[in-house]
Amino acid sequence: MSTYAEKKKANHKRLTARNIVKRGLFITVGAIIMAYGLEAVLIPNNMIDGGVTGLSMILSHVTAFNLSIFLVILNLPFFFLGYKQIGKTFAISMLYGIIALSVATSFMHHVKPIVNNELLAVVFGGLILGLGVGLTIRNGGVLDGTETLAILVEKRVPFSVGEIIMFVNVIIFSVAAFVFSVENALFSMLTYYIAFKTIDVVVKGMDDMKSVYIISDNTTEIADAISERLGRGVTFLHGEGSYSGEDKRVILSVFTRLEETKMKDIIRELDPQAFIIATDVTAVHGGRFKKKDIH
């Protein structure tokens, strides 16, 4: 066996008992939280979630069948698609998450509603759903097949995953307007939006990363202050002014969203005229990114 194959096999073996148990535990907790949000908040107030879950809620409402049945049946095609196109680990995690959600909704079918007010249902329903789904996604699980469909369709159409999911949800919420009412469909859309934002916070955490490019005549002072007062490393990039032709040092630094205000305060204090470009960072790996201790 080649060295590469041996390393690959060793890395695969490390993803064993502890990781599997941890993933299964968090997916289970996420599914239970989402199920509670559906059964105790949304369903009693005639509101739905987006995606396959929303379609399942509509079918459950107009038929005599339990929501848990539709959650499994409607998501099964996406499980097989995910297994063939994305991978075995993803598909198994997805199947487990869907089964956990189905079982949890079945047990909570007669749970007492916690709110009977539409506005409260929108806010707390969105927060509860977002927490459950976000916890699941953060640990490699999926509770709805819509994302799987969007990932696969994206390769064949000129639209992003987010745009495809939005298009699917527009159709589902439009159907909800006929089944329930336009008002309930609009409330459902607001709930979905709050859930989406909550998922973003849960998945990325409060340590969501940002990067900043700083063009200034005081780059040395600013770089030293960022390092000493914020504990973040900096990198100097070399640039050239298009109009002046002058060489410029550009500071690059990565920090968390909680440090953004302090970062801006440091820059403004040392050079109020500095040119700043701040962008969101999807992920940071390697290098010496770890925050240094500051006193």
Steps between C-alpha positions, in 0.01 A plus 500: 500500500631846414585756769213724385251213519623406847459859622154522346396176667642616834313831477181311420545276804532802728139591415373223723302451818548836670428706188205285399345516849554877520347555156206274576438669835493853359286399201255337742487809722458724194216283368322505838528879523367543145216255565399697808497821299277339237254329735485754785523825303443488124234232454262633771518842333451366144849597389753297305872470453668516161621216278391137523398552863258774398352284225464214750315732739259605225426138400455402865252784543283403199512124565449275799863387506755597763776748415768243584391277210537774238836610641644156423323433169572839341863505611587145388565597134750761616673241716560279195612800294738605775637147529577479127617855436651633824616205708419222743583690820282796401210274402512296822513816712208640304294181537566485873403866541174455308407186696583676829283797399215270395509305826523819708199660325303178550565501876426873527185492287277578799737733683341810652549818288725755667360804315163585346603835355616532139775753564641302792479185289697668222781609731530198727418251226777642282750500787420142604512366144822687426665364815403142418594511132819697566615254765441215255677665206795600717552132580470366146131412492203608288134512602352601163569370150454836329866593546608170345281570197636854471863379514436249221289728279752786536743312274247504214341844527644854520375559855659478845390258772336788689305613193375148430385454862328840489317404177381170650382676816309765304297218344442329837396820678269583208328164547478574874311821419224290341497227765508732802480871413714771347562641848621166634722452196658841559553417868662173389738690273605724790553193718715342232707820472563511877588130496743559210679777689511292818651208307771735375594601855491143634704352214760775481486601867568841644859451386397546137810628324561820308806633318616858457727670249643831621675756279663771707812713542529367855507127431775424752317668788167341407654154462671527840176614665298215347757251624541647848146616580292248307732201507463438126777439252547720195650452155648773283407490132673717241289721277542789261276803460352510150491879486811594700714199415618493861580177680255427778502248782159340552411338833306174497353365823231249596281537810161404646180699462513580873836672446382713206419812701833495681682447171332806348571707813872415476517600133306824545710599799830463311384613154149643455564519124598134459330309218334185642346200325330247732360172367346183641720190510345158444777300668854538637746210500868458575762768552539679831146619532451418868437810706794614713457576869458868576526671835 
